[in-house]
Amino acid sequence: MSTSTRLIDLSHAVEDGLVTYKGLPAPIICDYLSREASRKVYAEGTEFHIGKIEMVANTGTYIDSPFHRFADGKDLADLNLEQVAHLNGVLVRIPPEHGRVIDAEWFSGLDVRGKAVLIHTGWARHWKTDPYFEGHPFLTERAAETLKAGGATLVGIDTYNIDDITDGRRPVHTVLLGADILIVEHMCNLEAIPDGQPFRFYAVPVKVKAFGTFPVRAFASVE
């Protein structure tokens, strides 16, 4: 990595009791083997900690693979590294005064082919507060179709859901995941990516079979 390269963390931390999505259980993070207990197992002066976590897949900043929506879609273990790492990035900033609905015109004419499209709304400022769960910005089905037609590889957003949660069809998930375009939700710190500066994007999940969603350490690499 070049000495001039800057890495920008775009992920929320996962912690015990964190509520990411209303109605889904918060993670339980605890000891499987505490340091104190480990002293009975190892030589004098040697101790280890083995942690245990119980959580649903949709926790913190996470990636959706096609299997999340489609039974025959790619699961996490099927994803190519080229889909989740070292992607050229495109940053789309949505001003807060624009409102909730992010339609196709925000993406028309953009070169998104093979790229990660990150949508900055500023909604992450509500993280871990009640307003985060209500009235978030979202993409329309037409916006998803435009990104699909443009050949995007991944679409990320810093809101509660990329879809309007009042629409049970979840059209954005359906269009994007149906086209093998990955989704990253609950991002943060997108304001730290400089305007007009090229960047690469990374959001690599654990390689789990028969699983469609998992937390990631999403980050941007800026020269």
C-alpha positions in Angstrom: 0.0 0.0 0.0 1.3 3.4 -0.9 2.3 5.7 1.9 -0.1 8.3 0.5 -3.1 5.8 0.7 -5.7 6.7 3.3 -8.1 4.0 4.6 -11.6 5.3 5.6 -13.7 3.1 7.8 -17.4 3.0 6.6 -18.7 0.5 9.2 -20.6 0.7 12.5 -19.1 -1.3 15.4 -21.1 -4.4 16.5 -21.5 -4.5 20.3 -23.6 -6.4 22.8 -27.2 -5.3 22.8 -27.0 -3.3 19.5 -30.3 -3.0 17.7 -29.7 -2.7 14.0 -33.2 -3.5 12.7 -36.4 -3.2 14.7 -37.9 -6.6 15.5 -34.6 -8.5 15.1 -32.8 -9.6 18.2 -29.7 -7.7 19.3 -26.4 -9.6 19.4 -25.3 -11.3 22.6 -21.5 -11.0 23.1 -20.0 -12.9 26.0 -17.1 -15.1 27.1 -16.9 -18.8 26.1 -13.7 -19.0 27.9 -12.7 -16.1 30.2 -9.2 -15.1 30.9 -9.6 -16.1 34.5 -10.9 -19.6 33.6 -8.2 -20.0 31.0 -5.4 -19.8 33.7 -6.5 -23.2 34.8 -5.8 -24.7 31.3 -2.5 -23.1 30.3 0.9 -22.8 32.0 1.4 -20.3 34.7 1.4 -16.7 33.4 -0.4 -17.7 30.2 -4.0 -16.8 29.5 -6.3 -16.5 26.5 -9.8 -15.2 25.8 -12.3 -17.1 23.6 -15.4 -15.0 22.9 -18.9 -16.1 21.9 -21.4 -14.2 19.9 -25.0 -15.0 19.1 -26.6 -12.8 16.4 -28.8 -12.7 13.4 -27.1 -12.1 10.1 -28.5 -8.6 9.7 -26.4 -6.9 12.3 -24.3 -3.7 12.1 -23.0 -2.8 8.6 -23.8 -5.9 6.5 -23.8 -7.2 2.9 -26.7 -8.9 1.2 -25.9 -11.6 -1.4 -28.5 -12.9 -3.9 -29.3 -15.8 -1.5 -30.8 -13.3 0.9 -33.7 -12.8 -1.5 -33.6 -15.8 -3.8 -33.3 -19.5 -2.8 -31.2 -20.3 -5.8 -29.0 -17.1 -5.6 -25.3 -16.9 -4.7 -24.7 -17.3 -1.0 -21.8 -15.7 0.8 -19.4 -18.5 0.0 -20.2 -18.2 -3.7 -19.2 -14.6 -4.0 -16.1 -13.8 -6.0 -13.6 -11.6 -4.3 -13.8 -9.3 -7.3 -17.4 -8.5 -6.2 -16.5 -7.3 -2.7 -12.9 -6.0 -2.8 -10.8 -3.5 -4.7 -13.8 -2.1 -6.5 -13.7 1.3 -8.2 -16.1 3.5 -6.3 -18.7 6.1 -7.3 -20.0 8.4 -4.5 -23.5 9.9 -4.9 -24.3 12.5 -2.3 -28.0 13.2 -1.6 -28.6 16.5 0.2 -30.8 16.2 3.3 -33.3 18.7 2.0 -33.9 16.4 -1.0 -36.3 14.2 1.0 -36.7 10.5 1.3 -37.2 9.3 -2.3 -34.0 8.7 -4.3 -35.1 8.2 -7.9 -33.4 7.2 -11.2 -32.2 10.7 -12.1 -29.5 10.6 -9.4 -27.8 7.8 -11.4 -28.6 8.5 -15.0 -25.5 9.3 -17.0 -23.1 8.0 -14.3 -20.5 5.4 -15.3 -21.2 2.7 -12.8 -20.2 -0.4 -14.8 -18.3 -2.8 -12.6 -18.2 -0.3 -9.7 -19.4 0.1 -6.2 -22.0 2.9 -6.0 -22.1 4.4 -2.5 -25.1 6.6 -1.6 -24.5 9.2 1.1 -27.6 10.6 2.7 -26.3 11.5 6.1 -28.9 9.2 7.8 -26.1 7.5 9.8 -26.2 10.5 12.1 -29.3 8.9 13.7 -27.5 5.6 14.4 -28.5 4.1 17.8 -31.4 6.5 18.2 -35.1 6.0 17.7 -35.3 8.3 14.6 -32.9 5.9 12.7 -35.8 3.5 12.3 -38.4 5.9 10.9 -38.6 7.8 7.7 -35.3 6.9 6.2 -34.3 7.8 2.6 -34.6 4.9 0.1 -34.1 4.0 -3.6 -37.0 3.6 -6.0 -37.5 0.6 -8.2 -36.6 2.9 -11.2 -33.3 3.8 -9.5 -32.5 0.1 -9.0 -33.3 -0.6 -12.7 -31.0 2.3 -13.8 -28.2 0.9 -11.7 -28.8 -2.6 -13.1 -28.8 -1.3 -16.6 -25.6 0.6 -15.9 -23.9 -2.6 -14.8 -23.1 -1.7 -11.2 -21.4 -4.5 -9.1 -22.4 -3.3 -5.7 -24.7 -0.6 -4.2 -24.2 0.7 -0.6 -26.2 3.1 1.4 -26.0 4.7 4.9 -29.7 4.2 5.8 -31.9 1.8 7.6 -32.9 0.0 4.4 -32.2 0.5 0.7 -35.9 -0.1 0.1 -39.0 1.7 1.3 -40.0 -0.7 4.2 -43.7 0.0 3.6 -43.4 -1.8 0.3 -43.5 -5.5 1.1 -42.3 -6.3 -2.4 -38.8 -4.9 -1.6 -38.4 -4.0 -5.3 -34.8 -2.6 -4.9 -33.5 -5.8 -3.2 -35.4 -7.8 -5.9 -34.0 -5.9 -8.8 -30.4 -5.6 -7.6 -29.9 -9.1 -6.0 -31.8 -10.6 -9.0 -29.0 -9.2 -11.2 -26.2 -10.4 -8.9 -25.6 -6.8 -7.7 -24.7 -6.9 -4.0 -26.1 -4.5 -1.4 -24.4 -3.0 1.7 -26.7 -1.3 4.2 -26.2 0.6 7.4 -23.0 2.3 6.3 -21.5 5.3 8.0 -18.8 8.0 7.6 -19.3 8.4 3.9 -18.8 12.2 4.4 -15.1 11.4 4.9 -14.6 10.3 1.3 -13.3 13.4 -0.6 -15.5 14.7 -3.4 -14.1 14.1 -6.8 -11.3 11.9 -5.6 -11.0 8.3 -7.0 -11.3 5.5 -4.4 -11.6 1.8 -4.0 -14.2 0.0 -1.9 -14.0 -3.2 0.2 -16.8 -5.0 2.0 -15.7 -8.7 2.6 -17.9 -11.0 4.6 -17.1 -14.3 6.2 -17.3 -17.2 3.6 -20.4 -19.0 4.9 -22.4 -21.6 3.0 -26.2 -21.3 2.8 -26.1 -17.8 4.3 -27.2 -14.6 2.4 -26.2 -11.8 4.7 -23.3 -11.0 7.1 -21.6 -8.1 8.8 -18.6 -6.6 7.0 -15.8 -4.2 7.8 -16.6 -1.8 4.9 -13.9 0.7 4.0 -12.6 3.0 1.2 -9.1 3.3 0.0 -8.3 6.8 -1.2 -5.0 7.8 -2.8 
